[in-house]
Amino acid sequence: QMNDTFVWGKSGDADTLDNQVSSNGETSEVTTQIYNLLVRAKPGQTDIEPDLAESWSVSADGLAWTFKLRKGVTFHDGTPWNAEAAKFNFDRMADEKNPYHAVKGFDFEYWNDFMADSFKEAKVVDPYTIQLILKQPNAPLVYNMSIISFDFASPASFKQYGGELVGQHPVGTGPYKFVEWVRDDHITLEANPNFFRKGLPKTKRVIMRVIKDNAARFLAVKAGEVHAMEAPNVDDVKAVAQDPNLKLGFRPAFNTGWIRFNMNNDLFKDKRIRQAVAYAINRKAIVDGLYAGYGEVAQQHMPPVMWGRVAKPPSWSYDPSKAKALLAEAKYPNGFSLDFWYIPVSRPYFPAGKEIGTAIASDLGKVGIRVHLMTEDWAAYLKDRKTNKFPIFMIGWIGDNGDPDDWLGFFFPKYDKDNAYLSYNNPAVFDLINKAKTATSQDARAKMYAQAEAMLLDDVRDIPIAHAKVPLVLRKNVEGLVGQPDANDGGLEHDSAPRWSERSMARYIARRAIALLPILLGVSAIAFLLIHLLPGDPATVYLGEHATPESIARVQHEFGLDRPLPVQYAVYLWHAIRGDFGESLETHRKVIVEFFPRFPATIELSLGAITVALLVGIPIGLLSAAQPNSIFDRLGMAVALTGVSLPVFWLGLMLVYIFSVYLHSLPTSGQLGIYYTLRAVTRIDVLDGLLTGNFPAAGDALRHLILPSITLSSYSTAIIA
């Protein structure tokens, strides 16, 4: 069976399977298997090749792009792929009045960023020819069409489910068809027998299993429950070499991390200071020591897989003596002090933000630049980089597609005297980048981008630090998995106990409930105020770092964040009293709807933990009481101390490693094996298996319950014992 099923370990769940409205990488990992594009990136590369379009051309003025479409292709629902279907999707993305356009909680971010300013209309020329008419030239258009957010869904699926629900019922033309989605657990896909690429796919079924913890996901691969995973911890990458059943794969380095100067700051207006900083940083030592062997020193903004790069960029070698000389020349022979801001999160280009920032601070200190390391939460960091708060800071980028405009066009569009991020002022560079965006010849565009990059490097606008390959952990028997640059590749009672009448019990409950009200009110008020005291804007976190002021204002209004705090709190209380806890920002469904499907699993685990605690704790306690100071008493005390002292997360990992990875006797995670199906009655899997007579499934569910029950019961067992 395992030969027919490929299980991929994901680090998070999708927010929707309607990728036209999502910029979530966890979504695109799934939708890449379901949908196709006009053009696609070649496997393992950023160069493009035909997909649903067989060929394309652009008019001399760059205002009309014509795509000849592939014939004989059908959607998973059996409806035909043709120019009308293509136009349907373009119209849905472009027209805000289109009946399928609006999706609550989502926006067409990629369309707005890459197409909205130039798109005029989509025209059907003939059944298999579509033409995109533009208001102004958009040279990167064909590369932009390789982004999965420009996928094509079955028009019939929109008509059946509507724009709001099509994200739960995706219908494309891709190699795999959608089967089921159990949120925060797995997504199942099955092979499309009518896929237009002959001989593909080679696997009958793909399961995208969600295991959010990196270490737990790695253990699942070691145990053979998952075939491949993304985003392993650095130490786990090193451990792969010691395991004969595992191997490493990589996504190409399609990212860059760099140090950015705030050139609005008087200190960094002096090019010699910027050069001194560049010479002072030992980039090779940082990459060798902190990138686990899969980083490389960056010499320019764009990674090696891109075109439009500088052929021979200047190399800022590590040279502290030259750095000191430049500081002395700039009238700072004894150096100076400054705040250096490091990113508070792990990114492929900076996998250990604080450690890399500390290494840079150490290097700068050796030449007399005394650094105060600073950081803040990610949302506030992304906001404050667009002010003059940061004199010098770490930042980077992961590419969306293979066009240089995605890099240079985004980072150097203009100068802003109030924005550290846009503090570089060189009209000649801006002019070159803007001309390259509208030029029709790729050779001409490549020369313009390379010329602009050469000017940026000569001005020492930034200090490129590293590009990094992204490691994937695979089982040894996995073949043919190609890492894509853009990341788109599971009470006891006895006779003497008091008895209360219904009336006295009711009075007791009423008194306790009334006494609880002011406590609940106080806790809710404190929690509400603490959330609002945290730095960062919820609307910015919700929309992402590329959000426009208009979209931020729209979301603030939609969620009532522009109202006074007392009004927001009153609205929150009113909704909470009625059982309305709002919508999940991740799934855009009612919180109460998300809660109830998960509640039975909580009950099942709690009952399992209570059972273990009683079965183990009571006998140990009885033996200890019956034979004080005996071996049984000492063992009972040892069990109690161990249970109270051991962190449950460590105990859980150790049990998984021993019983799942080493002994292969129990599963690492989940509620039910992927090869079992179970009709839901109570949604408590063990009980459902017994009630429906599916005893193999009930046994498997019980096996899944053993380790978490032991882990969760450890403290209670210790107290009882």
BELFENZI-V302038 format. One record per residue. N is the residue number from 1. RES is the residue in one letter. PHI is phi in whole degrees, -180 to 180 (NA if undefined). NEAR is the number of other ideal C-beta (glycine too) atoms within 12 Angstrom. D_FIRST is the distance of its C-alpha to the first C-alpha in Angstrom with 2 decimals. Layout:
# BELFENZI-V302038
[[N:RES:PHI:NEAR:D_FIRST] [N:RES:PHI:NEAR:D_FIRST]]
This chain:
# BELFENZI-V302038
[[1:Q:NA:14:0.00] [2:M:-62:20:3.79] [3:N:-68:15:5.34] [4:D:-93:18:5.31] [5:T:-128:28:6.54] [6:F:-111:37:9.75] [7:V:-109:40:11.62] [8:W:-105:43:15.36] [9:G:-89:45:17.89] [10:K:-95:38:20.97] [11:S:-87:33:24.41] [12:G:-167:28:25.46] [13:D:-97:31:24.89] [14:A:-69:40:26.21] [15:D:-95:34:29.57] [16:T:-163:39:28.99] [17:L:-108:47:26.88] [18:D:-101:49:30.20] [19:N:-72:44:30.65] [20:Q:-62:44:34.11] [21:V:-108:38:35.47] [22:S:-122:38:33.44] [23:S:-114:35:34.00] [24:N:-81:36:31.28] [25:G:-62:33:29.02] [26:E:-68:32:26.19] [27:T:-71:39:26.51] [28:S:-66:38:26.67] [29:E:-60:39:23.42] [30:V:-85:43:21.72] [31:T:-67:45:24.23] [32:T:-59:38:24.12] [33:Q:-83:43:20.76] [34:I:-100:47:22.34] [35:Y:-112:44:25.84] [36:N:-123:42:27.87] [37:L:-124:44:31.36] [38:L:-63:41:34.39] [39:V:-133:36:33.82] [40:R:-138:36:31.24] [41:A:-73:38:31.37] [42:K:-63:20:30.28] [43:P:-52:22:27.15] [44:G:75:24:28.38] [45:Q:-132:24:31.90] [46:T:-112:36:34.34] [47:D:-65:23:35.82] [48:I:-103:29:35.03] [49:E:-147:24:33.91] [50:P:-61:26:33.68] [51:D:-131:37:31.00] [52:L:-80:42:32.16] [53:A:-101:36:35.61] [54:E:-85:22:36.32] [55:S:-158:20:39.58] [56:W:-155:30:42.09] [57:S:-151:20:45.71] [58:V:-131:27:48.22] [59:S:-69:16:51.89] [60:A:-59:10:54.67] [61:D:-86:15:55.51] [62:G:74:26:51.91] [63:L:-104:24:52.07] [64:A:-140:29:49.84] [65:W:-107:40:46.28] [66:T:-113:30:45.05] [67:F:-119:38:41.40] [68:K:-88:25:40.49] [69:L:-91:37:37.22] [70:R:-70:34:34.32] [71:K:-95:18:34.56] [72:G:77:18:32.02] [73:V:-98:32:29.73] [74:T:-125:27:28.67] [75:F:-74:37:27.44] [76:H:-61:34:24.28] [77:D:-89:27:26.69] [78:G:90:17:28.10] [79:T:-79:25:31.37] [80:P:-80:26:32.81] [81:W:-88:43:33.05] [82:N:-160:32:36.71] [83:A:-64:33:39.73] [84:E:-64:26:40.33] [85:A:-66:39:36.87] [86:A:-63:44:37.55] [87:K:-61:30:41.00] [88:F:-54:34:39.64] [89:N:-70:46:37.52] [90:F:-62:39:40.42] [91:D:-62:28:42.82] [92:R:-63:36:40.59] [93:M:-72:41:40.46] [94:A:-85:31:44.14] [95:D:-99:23:46.03] [96:E:-66:18:46.46] [97:K:-91:10:47.84] [98:N:-61:24:44.80] [99:P:-63:17:43.52] [100:Y:-107:34:39.96] [101:H:-76:28:41.10] [102:A:-70:21:41.68] [103:V:-132:32:38.75] [104:K:-58:24:40.03] [105:G:87:29:39.46] [106:F:-127:39:38.32] [107:D:-141:35:40.22] [108:F:-86:34:39.64] [109:E:-61:31:40.15] [110:Y:-69:34:39.05] [111:W:-61:34:40.99] [112:N:-64:28:44.01] [113:D:-77:32:43.84] [114:F:-110:35:43.26] [115:M:-127:33:44.45] [116:A:-57:24:46.72] [117:D:-74:18:49.92] [118:S:-112:29:49.77] [119:F:-74:33:48.01] [120:K:-113:22:50.31] [121:E:-164:21:48.34] [122:A:-110:34:45.59] [123:K:-118:23:47.01] [124:V:-86:24:45.44] [125:V:-85:23:47.19] [126:D:-154:16:45.45] [127:P:-53:19:42.12] [128:Y:-128:26:40.25] [129:T:-138:28:42.57] [130:I:-120:37:42.83] [131:Q:-123:30:45.57] [132:L:-102:42:45.78] [133:I:-97:28:49.44] [134:L:-110:29:50.45] [135:K:-86:19:53.55] [136:Q:-154:19:53.57] [137:P:-59:31:51.74] [138:N:-141:35:48.34] [139:A:-59:36:47.42] [140:P:-76:41:44.08] [141:L:-53:38:42.90] [142:V:-66:38:40.49] [143:Y:-70:40:38.85] [144:N:-62:36:38.74] [145:M:-68:43:36.88] [146:S:-90:42:33.92] [147:I:-83:44:33.48] [148:I:-61:46:30.61] [149:S:-69:40:33.17] [150:F:-104:45:34.60] [151:D:-78:48:31.53] [152:F:-124:50:31.90] [153:A:-105:48:30.69] [154:S:-63:40:31.21] [155:P:-55:32:34.80] [156:A:-63:24:33.75] [157:S:-68:36:31.48] [158:F:-66:34:34.58] [159:K:-68:21:36.62] [160:Q:-80:20:34.13] [161:Y:-106:24:33.39] [162:G:83:21:36.32] [163:G:-63:33:36.51] [164:E:-71:22:35.90] [165:L:-104:22:32.61] [166:V:-64:38:30.97] [167:G:-69:38:29.47] [168:Q:-102:27:27.29] [169:H:-137:29:26.36] [170:P:-71:43:25.88] [171:V:-132:39:26.03] [172:G:-124:46:26.21] [173:T:-117:42:25.69] [174:G:-72:43:23.05] [175:P:-67:34:19.71] [176:Y:-129:39:17.83] [177:K:-102:35:18.95] [178:F:-70:38:19.46] [179:V:-115:28:17.62] [180:E:-156:21:18.80] [181:W:-137:31:20.67] [182:V:-101:28:21.10] [183:R:-57:27:23.93] [184:D:63:28:23.83] [185:D:-130:28:20.24] [186:H:-163:35:17.79] [187:I:-125:39:17.73] [188:T:-109:30:14.87] [189:L:-126:37:15.17] [190:E:-126:26:13.71] [191:A:-60:28:14.66] [192:N:-90:33:18.26] [193:P:-68:17:18.62] [194:N:-106:25:22.33] [195:F:-61:29:22.34] [196:F:-74:26:25.53] [197:R:-88:23:24.35] [198:K:-59:11:23.25] [199:G:85:11:20.04] [200:L:-122:18:18.69] [201:P:-79:26:16.41] [202:K:-100:20:13.88] [203:T:-121:28:10.84] [204:K:-70:22:9.87] [205:R:-146:32:9.97] [206:V:-123:39:12.01] [207:I:-117:40:12.84] [208:M:-93:47:16.32] [209:R:-97:42:16.76] [210:V:-89:34:20.46] [211:I:-133:37:21.67] [212:K:-72:23:25.34] [213:D:-80:26:26.46] [214:N:-59:28:26.06] [215:A:-67:32:25.96] [216:A:-65:38:23.38] [217:R:-66:37:21.12] [218:F:-65:43:21.68] [219:L:-64:41:20.91] [220:A:-65:41:17.53] [221:V:-68:45:16.77] [222:K:-60:35:18.31] [223:A:-79:36:16.25] [224:G:84:26:12.93] [225:E:-81:37:12.29] [226:V:-127:44:13.26] [227:H:-85:40:12.94] [228:A:-156:44:16.47] [229:M:-146:47:19.55] [230:E:-113:41:23.05] [231:A:52:34:26.47] [232:P:-74:39:26.25] [233:N:-67:25:29.45] [234:V:-57:26:31.76] [235:D:-65:17:31.50] [236:D:-71:31:27.69] [237:V:-60:34:28.01] [238:K:-67:20:30.26] [239:A:-71:24:27.95] [240:V:-59:32:25.14] [241:A:-62:17:27.34] [242:Q:-92:14:27.43] [243:D:-109:24:23.68] [244:P:-67:11:22.26] [245:N:-95:21:18.67] [246:L:-123:34:19.82] [247:K:-151:24:21.76] [248:L:-106:33:23.77] [249:G:-122:32:23.81] [250:F:-139:33:26.67] [251:R:-86:38:27.89] [252:P:-58:36:31.30] [253:A:-69:34:34.37] [254:F:-120:36:35.20] [255:N:-152:41:37.39] [256:T:-147:42:40.81] [257:G:-111:44:42.58] [258:W:-145:43:46.37] [259:I:-98:45:49.51] [260:R:-112:42:51.60] [261:F:-87:39:55.35] [262:N:-87:38:57.19] [263:M:-81:33:59.86] [264:N:-81:27:61.83] [265:N:-78:25:62.58] [266:D:-56:16:65.90] [267:L:-59:27:64.60] [268:F:-92:36:61.86] [269:K:-73:21:64.08] [270:D:-85:23:65.34] [271:K:-60:21:63.17] [272:R:-64:24:64.30] [273:I:-66:37:62.71] [274:R:-64:38:59.40] [275:Q:-64:32:59.66] [276:A:-62:40:60.51] [277:V:-63:47:57.39] [278:A:-62:42:55.29] [279:Y:-70:32:56.87] [280:A:-79:39:56.55] [281:I:-92:44:52.75] [282:N:-86:29:50.88] [283:R:-65:36:47.79] [284:K:-63:23:46.35] [285:A:-65:22:46.60] [286:I:-65:36:44.91] [287:V:-66:32:41.97] [288:D:-64:18:41.72] [289:G:-92:22:41.89] [290:L:-124:31:40.01] [291:Y:-117:38:37.21] [292:A:54:30:35.08] [293:G:87:20:35.57] [294:Y:-117:31:34.02] [295:G:-110:39:37.25] [296:E:-142:28:40.09] [297:V:-64:32:43.67] [298:A:-90:39:44.39] [299:Q:-111:32:47.56] [300:Q:-156:38:47.47] [301:H:-67:47:45.88] [302:M:-88:43:43.19] [303:P:-73:41:40.29] [304:P:-60:29:40.17] [305:V:-76:32:37.76] [306:M:-88:37:40.41] [307:W:-97:32:43.28] [308:G:88:41:46.79] [309:R:-86:31:46.98] [310:V:-77:30:50.12] [311:A:-64:15:50.14] [312:K:-130:12:52.08] [313:P:-73:23:52.05] [314:P:-65:22:54.46] [315:S:-109:19:53.05] [316:W:-88:33:54.05] [317:S:-71:20:54.05] [318:Y:-72:27:54.54] [319:D:-149:23:58.33] [320:P:-59:26:59.89] [321:S:-65:17:63.40] [322:K:-66:21:63.19] [323:A:-62:35:61.86] [324:K:-64:26:64.89] [325:A:-64:20:67.25] [326:L:-66:31:65.97] [327:L:-64:31:66.32] [328:A:-64:19:69.88] [329:E:-62:17:70.64] [330:A:-87:27:69.43] [331:K:73:15:71.86] [332:Y:-128:25:69.30] [333:P:-65:15:70.18] [334:N:-103:14:69.10] [335:G:76:27:65.95] [336:F:-163:28:65.16] [337:S:-114:17:62.91] [338:L:-161:30:60.24] [339:D:-90:27:57.20] [340:F:-116:38:53.87] [341:W:-100:37:50.98] [342:Y:-111:37:47.41] [343:I:-72:40:44.23] [344:P:-90:27:42.90] [345:V:-125:26:39.20] [346:S:-95:28:36.65] [347:R:-128:33:36.08] [348:P:-55:40:34.53] [349:Y:-81:41:38.08] [350:F:-133:39:39.47] [351:P:-67:38:36.66] [352:A:-139:32:39.30] [353:G:-57:33:42.13] [354:K:-67:23:44.51] [355:E:-65:23:44.14] [356:I:-67:41:44.71] [357:G:-60:34:47.65] [358:T:-65:23:49.08] [359:A:-63:36:48.90] [360:I:-64:43:50.68] [361:A:-61:33:53.30] [362:S:-64:24:53.93] [363:D:-62:34:54.47] [364:L:-66:37:56.83] [365:G:-62:24:58.74] [366:K:-68:26:59.58] [367:V:-108:36:61.60] [368:G:99:28:63.32] [369:I:-92:38:61.11] [370:R:-88:19:60.66] [371:V:-105:32:57.49] [372:H:-103:20:56.76] [373:L:-73:28:52.99] [374:M:-133:25:52.16] [375:T:-159:28:49.16] [376:E:-159:25:48.28] [377:D:-64:18:45.28] [378:W:-60:26:43.27] [379:A:-63:25:44.54] [380:A:-67:27:48.13] [381:Y:-60:32:47.61] [382:L:-64:32:46.47] [383:K:-75:29:49.45] [384:D:-73:33:52.03] [385:R:-64:32:51.21] [386:K:-92:28:52.79] [387:T:-119:24:56.04] [388:N:-99:24:58.31] [389:K:-67:26:57.16] [390:F:-93:36:55.28] [391:P:-76:34:57.50] [392:I:-157:43:54.54] [393:F:-157:43:50.84] [394:M:-94:43:47.23] [395:I:-159:40:45.10] [396:G:-170:41:42.55] [397:W:-158:34:40.26] [398:I:-114:33:36.73] [399:G:-67:39:37.00] [400:D:-92:38:35.94] [401:N:-154:41:36.33] [402:G:-93:38:37.93] [403:D:-104:39:41.49] [404:P:-60:43:44.14] [405:D:-61:43:45.55] [406:D:-65:38:42.59] [407:W:-104:41:44.07] [408:L:-69:44:47.81] [409:G:-65:38:48.46] [410:F:-79:28:46.94] [411:F:-90:35:48.64] [412:F:-133:37:52.01] [413:P:-83:23:53.05] [414:K:-171:21:56.45] [415:Y:-108:21:58.65] [416:D:-139:21:59.09] [417:K:-69:17:61.78] [418:D:-108:15:60.16] [419:N:-137:25:56.61] [420:A:-61:34:55.57] [421:Y:-64:36:52.45] [422:L:-113:26:54.69] [423:S:-88:36:57.67] [424:Y:-86:38:57.78] [425:N:-123:19:60.57] [426:N:-143:26:60.74] [427:P:-55:16:61.41] [428:A:-65:21:60.97] [429:V:-68:33:57.32] [430:F:-60:26:56.70] [431:D:-64:19:58.40] [432:L:-63:32:56.30] [433:I:-66:39:53.01] [434:N:-67:25:54.19] [435:K:-66:25:55.36] [436:A:-64:37:52.06] [437:K:-68:37:50.24] [438:T:-104:29:52.36] [439:A:-70:26:52.76] [440:T:-94:25:51.03] [441:S:-94:17:50.72] [442:Q:-66:24:47.87] [443:D:-61:15:50.05] [444:A:-65:19:52.83] [445:R:-64:32:50.56] [446:A:-59:28:49.07] [447:K:-65:23:52.64] [448:M:-68:33:53.64] [449:Y:-65:41:50.71] [450:A:-63:31:51.32] [451:Q:-65:28:55.01] [452:A:-64:42:54.35] [453:E:-64:41:52.02] [454:A:-62:28:54.69] [455:M:-67:29:57.24] [456:L:-64:39:54.98] [457:L:-68:34:54.47] [458:D:-64:22:58.19] [459:D:-80:28:59.02] [460:V:51:32:56.59] [461:R:-64:37:55.34] [462:D:-133:41:52.21] [463:I:-116:47:50.96] [464:P:-62:44:47.44] [465:I:-106:46:45.57] [466:A:-159:43:42.02] [467:H:-109:42:38.99] [468:A:-139:40:35.65] [469:K:-68:32:32.28] [470:V:-104:38:29.54] [471:P:-74:38:27.03] [472:L:-121:39:23.27] [473:V:-99:41:21.25] [474:L:-124:35:18.08] [475:R:-67:33:15.73] [476:K:-61:19:17.01] [477:N:-88:18:14.10] [478:V:-85:31:14.52] [479:E:-128:16:16.70] [480:G:86:19:18.63] [481:L:-84:28:19.04] [482:V:-105:21:22.76] [483:G:-70:33:24.66] [484:Q:-91:36:27.00] [485:P:-56:37:30.53] [486:D:-87:39:30.60] [487:A:75:31:27.34] [488:N:-98:40:25.41] [489:D:-94:36:22.12] [490:G:NA:43:16.51] [491:G:NA:6:44.88] [492:L:-82:10:46.46] [493:E:-137:8:49.55] [494:H:-136:8:52.46] [495:D:-61:7:55.79] [496:S:-87:7:57.81] [497:A:-68:9:55.63] [498:P:-66:11:57.54] [499:R:-121:11:56.71] [500:W:-107:12:57.35] [501:S:-72:10:58.34] [502:E:-59:10:56.57] [503:R:-67:10:59.58] [504:S:-66:13:59.77] [505:M:-64:14:56.02] [506:A:-62:13:56.33] [507:R:-64:14:59.27] [508:Y:-64:16:57.41] [509:I:-61:15:54.38] [510:A:-62:14:56.77] [511:R:-62:13:58.66] [512:R:-66:14:55.53] [513:A:-65:14:54.18] [514:I:-65:14:57.53] [515:A:-66:13:57.68] [516:L:-78:15:54.21] [517:L:-57:16:55.12] [518:P:-63:12:57.17] [519:I:-67:14:54.56] [520:L:-61:18:51.79] [521:L:-63:20:54.17] [522:G:-66:13:55.08] [523:V:-62:15:51.52] [524:S:-64:23:50.44] [525:A:-66:21:53.51] [526:I:-64:15:52.93] [527:A:-61:18:49.24] [528:F:-62:23:50.28] [529:L:-69:17:52.99] [530:L:-62:11:50.88] [531:I:-61:19:48.24] [532:H:-77:21:51.06] [533:L:-82:11:52.62] [534:L:-65:17:49.56] [535:P:-68:21:50.13] [536:G:103:23:48.36] [537:D:-108:29:48.12] [538:P:-55:25:45.28] [539:A:-65:29:45.51] [540:T:-68:29:45.07] [541:V:-63:27:42.03] [542:Y:-65:31:40.56] [543:L:-88:32:41.25] [544:G:102:29:40.67] [545:E:-69:32:43.03] [546:H:-93:22:43.76] [547:A:-64:28:45.12] [548:T:-86:19:48.52] [549:P:-56:16:51.44] [550:E:-66:14:51.35] [551:S:-69:24:47.70] [552:I:-64:28:48.36] [553:A:-63:18:51.41] [554:R:-64:19:49.49] [555:V:-68:28:46.79] [556:Q:-59:23:49.52] [557:H:-71:14:51.28] [558:E:-62:25:48.17] [559:F:-97:26:47.34] [560:G:75:21:51.01] [561:L:-76:25:51.11] [562:D:-92:18:54.46] [563:R:-85:17:56.16] [564:P:-60:12:58.26] [565:L:-57:18:56.38] [566:P:-60:14:58.15] [567:V:-68:15:57.13] [568:Q:-60:24:53.48] [569:Y:-68:23:53.55] [570:A:-63:19:55.22] [571:V:-64:21:52.65] [572:Y:-60:28:49.83] [573:L:-64:21:51.47] [574:W:-61:16:52.11] [575:H:-68:21:48.51] [576:A:-64:21:47.26] [577:I:-61:15:49.67] [578:R:-87:12:48.18] [579:G:81:14:44.62] [580:D:-104:16:43.92] [581:F:-100:21:42.44] [582:G:84:26:41.84] [583:E:-113:22:38.77] [584:S:-69:23:36.06] [585:L:-69:23:36.76] [586:E:-87:25:33.07] [587:T:-106:32:31.80] [588:H:61:29:35.23] [589:R:-117:26:34.70] [590:K:-56:19:37.05] [591:V:-59:21:36.65] [592:I:-66:19:37.03] [593:V:-70:19:34.20] [594:E:-71:21:31.97] [595:F:-71:19:33.25] [596:F:-64:17:32.62] [597:P:-64:24:28.82] [598:R:-91:23:28.56] [599:F:-62:17:31.32] [600:P:-59:23:29.42] [601:A:-64:31:27.04] [602:T:-64:19:30.28] [603:I:-61:20:31.70] [604:E:-61:31:28.67] [605:L:-68:29:28.81] [606:S:-64:21:32.59] [607:L:-62:25:32.58] [608:G:-63:33:30.14] [609:A:-67:30:32.41] [610:I:-62:23:35.53] [611:T:-60:24:34.19] [612:V:-62:30:33.47] [613:A:-60:31:36.85] [614:L:-72:24:38.71] [615:L:-67:20:37.09] [616:V:-97:29:37.67] [617:G:-68:28:40.74] [618:I:-66:22:42.98] [619:P:-59:20:42.90] [620:I:-65:30:43.55] [621:G:-64:27:46.39] [622:L:-65:18:47.93] [623:L:-64:22:47.89] [624:S:-65:25:49.43] [625:A:-71:18:52.12] [626:A:-73:14:52.92] [627:Q:-131:16:53.27] [628:P:-61:15:54.56] [629:N:66:13:54.60] [630:S:-85:14:52.46] [631:I:-60:13:49.29] [632:F:-67:21:47.38] [633:D:-65:21:49.40] [634:R:-68:17:48.72] [635:L:-65:21:44.98] [636:G:-62:31:45.05] [637:M:-64:23:46.93] [638:A:-63:19:44.48] [639:V:-62:30:41.54] [640:A:-63:27:43.55] [641:L:-64:18:44.52] [642:T:-64:22:41.04] [643:G:-62:30:39.53] [644:V:-74:20:42.27] [645:S:-86:15:42.17] [646:L:-72:23:38.52] [647:P:-66:15:37.16] [648:V:-64:26:34.15] [649:F:-67:17:32.23] [650:W:-71:16:32.75] [651:L:-60:27:31.90] [652:G:-60:29:28.63] [653:L:-64:26:27.63] [654:M:-65:23:28.72] [655:L:-64:32:26.78] [656:V:-63:38:23.57] [657:Y:-64:25:24.33] [658:I:-72:20:25.16] [659:F:-87:26:22.64] [660:S:-101:33:19.59] [661:V:-80:32:20.14] [662:Y:-84:17:22.19] [663:L:-92:15:21.22] [664:H:55:19:17.59] [665:S:-104:16:18.59] [666:L:-134:30:18.61] [667:P:-71:37:16.93] [668:T:-78:42:19.00] [669:S:-165:40:19.53] [670:G:90:38:18.81] [671:Q:-107:37:19.42] [672:L:-150:34:16.15] [673:G:-60:32:12.52] [674:I:-70:37:10.64] [675:Y:-97:20:8.53] [676:Y:-113:26:12.02] [677:T:-118:21:14.71] [678:L:-144:32:18.31] [679:R:-76:17:21.55] [680:A:-76:21:24.05] [681:V:-115:18:27.33] [682:T:-106:22:28.72] [683:R:68:25:25.95] [684:I:-96:31:26.06] [685:D:-58:38:22.50] [686:V:-61:35:23.50] [687:L:-67:26:26.33] [688:D:-63:29:24.46] [689:G:-62:33:21.93] [690:L:-71:20:24.98] [691:L:-66:19:26.97] [692:T:-93:22:24.39] [693:G:76:13:23.46] [694:N:-91:23:19.82] [695:F:-68:17:20.25] [696:P:-60:19:16.66] [697:A:-66:29:16.61] [698:A:-62:29:20.16] [699:G:-65:20:19.31] [700:D:-68:27:16.61] [701:A:-62:37:19.19] [702:L:-66:31:21.76] [703:R:-60:30:19.83] [704:H:-66:36:19.69] [705:L:-85:36:23.41] [706:I:-62:29:24.66] [707:L:-63:38:25.10] [708:P:-63:37:26.57] [709:S:-67:33:28.81] [710:I:-63:31:30.15] [711:T:-62:32:30.75] [712:L:-67:29:32.50] [713:S:-87:35:34.53] [714:S:-58:35:35.94] [715:Y:-70:26:39.14] [716:S:-64:28:39.78] [717:T:-60:35:39.25] [718:A:-63:27:41.80] [719:I:-66:20:44.32] [720:I:-65:29:44.05] [721:A:-66:34:44.35]]
